């Protein structure tokens, strides 16, 4: 039996798992941010190391027992990013490993031949495509200043500022004016605003996206608009990838459909119908096959590692193990 380590790291959390070659979860660990663009290399290293050591302890294994490791990290967008994080991964002293972007492992979750489009919506957002020739294109992934508007972080900030605008009468009435202060531990909007000003608040918790989903489910117009706009932005990024890849060719699978894999906590856990409908409507057309995996993105890194190792097993059976493992991860 061979054992593999997989790590999925992003702007809000890092997950590490150890699996056997059937996909059974033997150990896992969780920690904070490992996107070096967000938290810096030192914090990223600490998060990865912490999650990996937790997984090894749970599995009661030594690093020498791991045949291969895959580190799928957000923030690997340019050669410079790989250079920075390569030093970090080498410090963990694993014999055989791959350092890859979370976009390619995200695509691997829903496309067995690694062709198609993946849309990632977690703390940030990203759109990525790969054709049968191995040519790739990425749109977005660098944050708000560089054009991104669809990540969980952006949604949380927009929910916060829009709730203030609603409270002051500059927006439509919204239940966000009571739900957001309550979620952040305040008795009223006024006390939240005053304390935020006193403390020099620079950012808000990404968990406000959960509040946004809850308000939308209750028919709140403002929450609906924020989620609809985010879906449009994500759809625009996806369609831009489609346009570029169509020029290159080779992206279609045998059934003539282009797989579009939807990955990330906001999409996979939120499953918000407003966001998803808006996304699909923006991309339009019946040429897309929409896929939302039911397992955690860290298992996409497992699939990618197996592909590298040429591990041939029943993908459907392995995915059943991944779904059960994802339930353990929570």
C-alpha positions in Angstrom: 0.0 0.0 0.0 1.3 3.5 -1.0 0.6 6.7 0.9 0.3 10.2 -0.5 0.2 13.6 1.1 -2.0 16.3 -0.5 -2.2 20.0 0.7 -4.7 22.6 -0.5 -3.9 26.1 0.6 -5.7 29.3 0.1 -6.3 32.8 1.6 -8.3 31.7 4.6 -7.4 28.1 5.3 -5.0 25.2 4.6 -6.0 21.5 4.6 -3.6 18.6 4.5 -4.6 14.9 4.0 -2.9 11.6 3.9 -4.5 8.9 1.8 -3.7 5.4 0.6 -3.9 4.4 -3.1 -7.6 3.6 -2.8 -8.4 7.1 -1.5 -9.1 6.2 2.1 -8.4 9.1 4.4 -5.8 8.2 7.0 -5.0 11.6 8.5 -5.7 15.2 8.1 -4.8 18.6 9.4 -6.1 22.2 9.2 -4.6 25.6 9.7 -4.7 29.2 8.4 -3.7 31.1 5.3 -1.0 29.8 3.0 -1.5 32.2 0.0 1.8 34.0 0.3 0.4 36.9 -1.7 -2.1 37.5 1.2 -0.1 36.5 4.3 3.6 36.4 3.3 6.0 33.5 2.9 6.7 33.0 6.6 3.0 32.7 7.6 2.3 30.5 4.6 5.1 28.2 5.6 3.8 28.0 9.2 0.3 27.1 8.0 1.5 24.4 5.6 3.9 22.9 8.2 1.1 22.9 10.9 -1.4 21.2 8.7 1.1 18.6 7.4 2.3 17.7 10.9 -1.3 17.3 12.2 -2.0 14.9 9.3 1.1 12.9 9.9 0.4 12.6 13.7 -3.2 11.5 13.0 -2.0 8.9 10.5 0.8 7.9 12.8 3.3 8.2 10.0 6.8 9.5 9.4 7.5 11.7 6.3 9.7 8.9 4.9 6.6 6.8 4.5 5.0 9.2 2.1 5.7 8.2 -1.5 4.7 11.5 -3.0 3.3 14.9 -2.0 1.2 17.5 -3.9 1.1 21.1 -2.6 -1.8 22.9 -4.4 -1.6 26.5 -3.4 -3.5 29.7 -4.2 -1.2 32.6 -5.2 0.9 30.6 -7.6 0.2 32.8 -10.6 3.6 33.8 -11.9 7.1 32.3 -12.1 8.1 34.5 -9.2 5.4 33.0 -7.0 6.7 29.5 -7.7 10.2 30.6 -6.9 9.1 32.0 -3.5 7.1 28.9 -2.5 9.6 26.4 -3.8 12.0 27.4 -1.1 9.2 26.9 1.5 8.2 23.4 0.3 11.8 22.3 0.2 12.1 23.1 3.9 9.6 20.4 4.6 12.0 17.8 3.3 9.7 15.5 1.4 11.5 13.3 -1.1 9.1 13.5 -4.0 6.7 16.4 -4.4 4.8 18.7 -6.8 4.1 22.4 -6.3 1.1 23.4 -8.3 -1.6 26.0 -8.5 -4.9 25.2 -7.0 -6.5 26.0 -10.4 -5.1 22.9 -12.1 -6.1 20.6 -9.2 -9.5 22.3 -9.1 -9.9 21.3 -12.8 -8.8 17.8 -12.0 -11.7 17.5 -9.6 -14.2 17.5 -12.4 -12.3 16.7 -15.6 -10.6 13.3 -15.8 -8.5 14.4 -18.9 -7.6 17.8 -17.5 -9.3 19.8 -20.2 -12.0 22.4 -19.7 -12.6 25.4 -17.5 -12.5 25.7 -13.7 -14.0 28.6 -11.8 -12.8 29.0 -8.2 -14.6 31.1 -5.7 -13.3 30.9 -2.2 -11.8 33.9 -0.3 -10.8 35.1 -3.8 -11.7 34.1 -7.3 -10.0 32.7 -10.3 -10.8 31.4 -13.8 -8.6 28.9 -15.6 -8.7 26.8 -18.8 -6.7 24.0 -20.3 -7.0 22.3 -23.7 -6.0 18.9 -24.9 -2.6 20.2 -26.0 -1.8 21.3 -22.5 -2.1 25.0 -23.3 -3.5 27.1 -20.5 -5.0 30.5 -19.8 -5.8 32.2 -16.5 -8.1 35.2 -16.0 -8.1 36.9 -12.6 -6.7 35.8 -9.3 -4.9 38.9 -8.4 -7.5 40.7 -6.3 -9.8 43.6 -6.5 -7.2 46.2 -7.7 -6.5 44.0 -10.7 -10.1 43.5 -11.7 -11.5 40.7 -9.5 -14.9 41.3 -7.9 -16.3 37.8 -7.3 -14.4 36.3 -4.3 -15.8 35.7 -0.9 -13.7 38.5 0.5 -15.1 41.0 -2.0 -18.7 39.7 -1.2 -18.1 40.1 2.5 -16.8 43.6 2.1 -19.7 44.6 -0.2 -22.2 43.1 2.3 -20.6 45.2 5.1 -20.5 48.5 3.3 -23.9 48.0 1.7 -25.5 47.3 5.0 -24.1 50.6 6.3 -25.5 52.4 3.2 -28.9 50.8 3.8 -28.9 51.8 7.4 -28.1 55.4 6.4 -30.8 55.4 3.7 -28.4 55.4 0.7 -29.6 51.9 -0.2 -32.8 49.8 -0.3 -34.0 48.6 3.2 -32.3 45.3 4.1 -32.2 42.7 6.9 -28.5 42.9 6.5 -28.6 45.9 8.8 -29.6 43.6 11.7 -27.9 40.3 10.6 -24.4 41.7 10.0 -24.1 43.5 13.4 -25.4 40.4 15.2 -23.0 38.2 13.3 -20.1 40.4 14.3 -21.2 40.5 18.0 -22.9 43.9 18.2 -26.4 44.9 19.4 -26.9 47.5 16.7 -25.6 49.0 13.5 -24.7 52.2 15.3 -22.5 50.4 17.9 -20.8 48.4 15.1 -20.1 51.5 13.0 -18.7 53.5 15.9 -16.5 50.6 17.1 -15.2 50.0 13.6 -14.3 53.6 13.3 -12.7 53.7 16.7 -10.6 50.5 16.0 -9.7 51.6 12.5 -11.3 48.5 10.9 -9.4 47.5 7.7 -11.3 44.4 6.7 -14.2 42.2 7.7 -14.6 38.5 8.3 -15.2 36.4 5.2 -17.9 34.6 7.1 -20.2 37.5 6.2 -20.7 35.6 3.0 -22.7 33.1 5.0 -24.9 36.0 6.3 -25.3 37.1 2.7 -26.5 33.6 1.7 -28.9 33.6 4.6 -30.4 37.0 3.8 -30.8 36.1 0.2 -32.7 32.9 1.2 -35.1 35.2 3.0 -35.7 37.2 -0.1 -33.6 40.2 0.8 -33.3 42.5 -2.3 -29.9 43.9 -1.4 -28.3 40.5 -0.7 -29.8 39.1 -3.9 -28.2 41.9 -5.9 -24.7 41.5 -4.3 -24.8 37.8 -5.1 -26.2 38.3 -8.5 -23.4 40.8 -9.3 -20.8 38.4 -8.0 -22.2 35.7 -10.3 -22.0 38.0 -13.3 -18.4 38.8 -12.6 -17.4 35.1 -12.2 -19.3 34.3 -15.4 -17.5 37.1 -17.3 -14.1 35.6 -16.2 -15.2 32.1 -17.2 -16.4 33.3 -20.6 -13.2 35.2 -21.1 -11.3 31.9 -20.6 -13.7 30.2 -23.0 -13.1 32.9 -25.7 -9.3 32.6 -25.4 -9.4 28.8 -25.4 -11.7 28.7 -28.4 -9.0 30.5 -30.3 -6.5 27.9 -29.3 -8.8 24.9 -29.9 -8.8 21.4 -28.4 -10.9 22.1 -25.4 -14.0 20.1 -26.3 -14.5 16.6 -25.0 -16.0 13.7 -26.9 -19.6 14.7 -26.3 -19.0 18.2 -27.6 -19.5 19.8 -24.1 -16.9 21.9 -22.3 -16.7 20.9 -18.6 -16.9 23.9 -16.3 -15.9 22.8 -12.8 -17.1 25.0 -9.9 -14.8 24.9 -7.0 -14.3 26.7 -3.7 -16.1 27.1 -0.4 -18.4 29.9 -1.6 -19.6 27.7 -4.5 -19.4 24.2 -3.1 -20.6 24.9 0.5 -22.8 27.9 -0.2 -24.5 26.4 -3.3 -26.3 29.7 -3.6 -28.9 29.5 -6.4 -28.8 33.2 -7.0 -25.0 33.3 -7.5 -25.0 30.1 -9.6 -27.9 31.0 -11.8 -26.3 34.4 -12.5 -23.0 32.8 -13.3 -24.5 30.3 -15.8 -26.7 33.0 -17.4 -23.7 35.2 -18.0 -21.7 32.4 -19.7 -24.8 31.3 -21.6 -25.0 28.6 -24.3 -25.5 24.8 -24.1 -21.9 24.0 -24.9 -21.0 23.8 -21.2 -21.3 20.8 -18.9 -21.6 22.2 -15.4 -19.8 20.2 -12.7 -19.8 20.9 -8.9 -17.8 18.3 -7.1 -19.1 17.0 -3.8 -15.7 16.6 -2.2 -13.2 19.0 -0.7 -10.6 20.6 -3.1 -7.7 19.0 -1.2 -8.8 15.7 -2.9 -8.3 17.4 -6.2 -4.6 17.5 -5.3 -4.8 13.8 -4.6 -6.3 13.1 -8.1 -3.5 15.3 -9.6 -0.8 13.4 -7.7 -2.2 10.1 -8.8 -2.2 11.3 -12.4 1.5 12.1 -12.0 2.3 8.7 -10.4 0.1 6.9 -13.0 -2.0 5.3 -10.3 -4.8 3.6 -12.1 -7.8 3.0 -9.9 -11.6 3.3 -10.3 -12.2 7.1 -10.2 -15.8 6.7 -9.1 -14.9 4.5 -6.2 -12.1 6.9 -5.2 -14.5 9.8 -5.3 -16.9 8.0 -3.0 -14.0 7.7 -0.6 -13.3 11.4 -1.1 -16.9 12.4 -0.3 -16.7 10.4 3.0 -13.4 11.9 3.7 -14.8 15.4 3.1 -17.5 14.7 5.7 -14.8 14.0 8.2 -13.0 17.2 7.3 -16.2 19.1 7.9 
